Amino acid sequence: MKKFFMTLAVAATAFMATTANAQTKEQFTDDLEISLNGAPQEPVKGTTVELEHQADGTSTFMLKNFTFGMFEVGDVIVEGIKGVKNGDATTYDFDGTAKLPSNTTLAEALGHQIPLTLHSVVEGGKLYAEISLSVPMGEETLKVDCVFGKKSETAINGVVAGKTAPVAVFNATGARQNGLQKGLNIVRTADGKTVKVLK
């Protein structure tokens, strides 16, 4: 009996250690729009982005097999970012240095790292991301701007009001409402201005 309890205790400890280090991964596939120094390029269809969530509450953002123009970069990895929940959406922002672990010619020339800014939102099972990279090319720096996915139209900024468009009402998290609700409301008027209304 003592041996049974000892085995049970060891198994429970191993299980708890495994779940404490558990990671979850989300994978998204969408089009990637790219511009080089402001000049739009042909979109890259079927681009993959992975978000790996660590046990410590941080996440890793990975743009898989990235290429722009005639340059092959490989994976672009941003580690240690924290998501900020806002209703159903989670936002990930980063401004720093990303890793380029691939053995491509460009990744090696850049020392396997690159300055990068990232703004991404996960909502409703979809990912939207704006990525900017600064690529040194001799004396010049090439600005590479990318947009992954489509921006959510449920946010307040998704409303484009014309002169005859009706007023739109949103709650504090940016979700569209059918009218003024109890609490804080954000009203977008036909002239495009937003007004906070407390009911």
For each residue, the residues with C-beta under 8 A, 3 or more apart:
1: 4 5
2: 5 6
3: 6 7
4: 1 7 8
5: 1 2 8 9
6: 2 3 9 10
7: 3 4 10 11
8: 4 5 11 12
9: 5 6 12 13
10: 6 7 13 14
11: 7 8 14 15
12: 8 9 15 16
13: 9 10 16 17
14: 10 11 17 18
15: 11 12 18 19
16: 12 13 19 20
17: 13 14 20 21
18: 14 15 21 22
19: 15 16 22
20: 16 17 55
21: 17 18 55
22: 18 19 55
23: 52 53 54 55
24: 52 53
25: 50 51 52 53
26: 50 51 52 53 122 127
27: 48 49 50 51
28: 48 49 50 51 126 127 148 149
29: 46 47 48 49
30: 47 49 126 127 148 149 150
31: 43 44 45 46 47 148 149
32: 43 44 47 146 147 148
33: 40 43 146 147 148
34: 40 41 42 43 44 68 144 145 146
35: 38 39 40 41 144 145 146
36: 39 41 68 69 142 143 144
37: 142 143
38: 35 143 145
39: 35 36
40: 33 34 35
41: 34 35 36 68 69
42: 34
43: 31 32 33 34
44: 31 32 34 47 67
45: 31
46: 29 31
47: 29 30 31 32 44 63 64 65 66 148
48: 27 28 29 64 65
49: 27 28 29 30 61 62 63 64 127 129 148
50: 25 26 27 28 60 61 62 64
51: 25 26 27 28 59 60 61 62 92 122 127
52: 23 24 25 26 59 60 62
53: 23 24 25 26 58 59 83
54: 23 57 58 59 60
55: 20 21 22 23
56:
57: 54 82
58: 53 54 79 80 81 82
59: 51 52 53 54 81 82 83 92
60: 50 51 52 54 77 78 79 80 81
61: 49 50 51 77 78 81 92 94 118 120 129
62: 49 50 51 52 75 76 77 78
63: 47 49 66 75 76 77 131 146 148
64: 47 48 49 50 75
65: 47 48 74 75
66: 47 63 73 74 75 76
67: 44 71 72 73
68: 34 36 41 71 73 144 146
69: 36 41
70:
71: 67 68 106 135
72: 67 104 105 106
73: 66 67 68 76 100 102 104 106 107
74: 65 66 100 101 102 103 104 107
75: 62 63 64 65 66 100 101 102
76: 62 63 66 73 98 99 100 114 116 131 133
77: 60 61 62 63 98 99 100 101
78: 60 61 62 81 94 96 98 99 116 118
79: 58 60 99
80: 58 60
81: 58 59 60 61 78 92 93 94 118
82: 57 58 59 92
83: 53 59 90 91 92 122
84: 90 91 92 93
85: 89 90
86: 89 90 91 173 174
87: 173 174 175
88: 123 124
89: 85 86 121 122 123 152 173 174
90: 83 84 85 86 121 122 123
91: 83 84 86 119 120 121
92: 51 59 61 81 82 83 84 118 119 120 121 122
93: 81 84 118 119 120
94: 61 78 81 98 116 117 118
95: 116 117 118
96: 78 115 116
97: 113 114 115 116
98: 76 77 78 94 113 114 115 116 133
99: 76 77 78 79 112 113
100: 73 74 75 76 77 104 106 107 110 112 113 114
101: 74 75 77 107 112
102: 73 74 75 107
103: 74 107 108
104: 72 73 74 100 107 108
105: 72 108 109
106: 71 72 73 100 109 110 135
107: 73 74 100 101 102 103 104 110 112
108: 103 104 105 111 112
109: 105 106
110: 100 106 107 113 114 135 136
111: 108
112: 99 100 101 107 108
113: 97 98 99 100 110
114: 76 97 98 100 110 133 134 135
115: 96 97 98 133 134
116: 76 78 94 95 96 97 98 131 132 133 134
117: 94 95 131 132
118: 61 78 81 92 93 94 95 129 130 131 132
119: 91 92 93 129 130
120: 61 91 92 93 127 128 129 130 148
121: 89 90 91 92 127 128 129 152
122: 26 51 83 89 90 92 126 127
123: 88 89 90 126 128 152 154
124: 88 152
125:
126: 28 30 122 123 149 150 152
127: 26 28 30 49 51 120 121 122 148 149
128: 120 121 123 147 148 149 150 151 152
129: 49 61 118 119 120 121 146 147 148 149
130: 118 119 120 145 146 147 148
131: 63 76 116 117 118 145 146 147 148
132: 116 117 118 143 144 145 146
133: 76 98 114 115 116 143 144 146
134: 114 115 116 141 142 143 144
135: 71 106 110 114 141 142 143 144
136: 110 140 141 142
137: 140 141 142
138:
139:
140: 136 137
141: 134 135 136 137
142: 36 37 134 135 136 137
143: 36 37 38 132 133 134 135
144: 34 35 36 68 132 133 134 135
145: 34 35 38 130 131 132
146: 32 33 34 35 63 68 129 130 131 132 133
147: 32 33 128 129 130 131
148: 28 30 31 32 33 47 49 63 120 127 128 129 130 131
149: 28 30 31 126 127 128 129
150: 30 126 128
151: 128 155 158
152: 89 121 123 124 126 128 155 158
153: 158
154: 123 158 174 175 176
155: 151 152 158 174
156: 159 168 170 174 186 188 194
157:
158: 151 152 153 154 155
159: 156 168 188
160: 165
161: 165 168 188 189 190 191 192
162: 165 190
163: 190 191
164: 190
165: 160 161 162 190
166: 190
167: 187 188 189 190
168: 156 159 161 176 187 188
169: 176 177 178 179 180 181 185 186 187 188
170: 156 174 175 176 177 185 186 187 188
171: 174 175 177 181 183 184 185 186
172: 183 184 186
173: 86 87 89
174: 86 87 89 154 155 156 170 171 186
175: 87 154 170 171
176: 154 168 169 170
177: 169 170 171 180 181 185
178: 169
179: 169
180: 169 177 185 187 197 199
181: 169 171 177 185 199
182: 199
183: 171 172 198 199
184: 171 172 196 197 198
185: 169 170 171 177 180 181 196 197 198 199
186: 156 169 170 171 172 174 194 195 196 197
187: 167 168 169 170 180 194 195 196 197
188: 156 159 161 167 168 169 170 192 193 194
189: 161 167 192 193 194 195
190: 161 162 163 164 165 166 167
191: 161 163
192: 161 188 189
193: 188 189
194: 156 186 187 188 189
195: 186 187 189
196: 184 185 186 187
197: 180 184 185 186 187
198: 183 184 185
199: 180 181 182 183 185
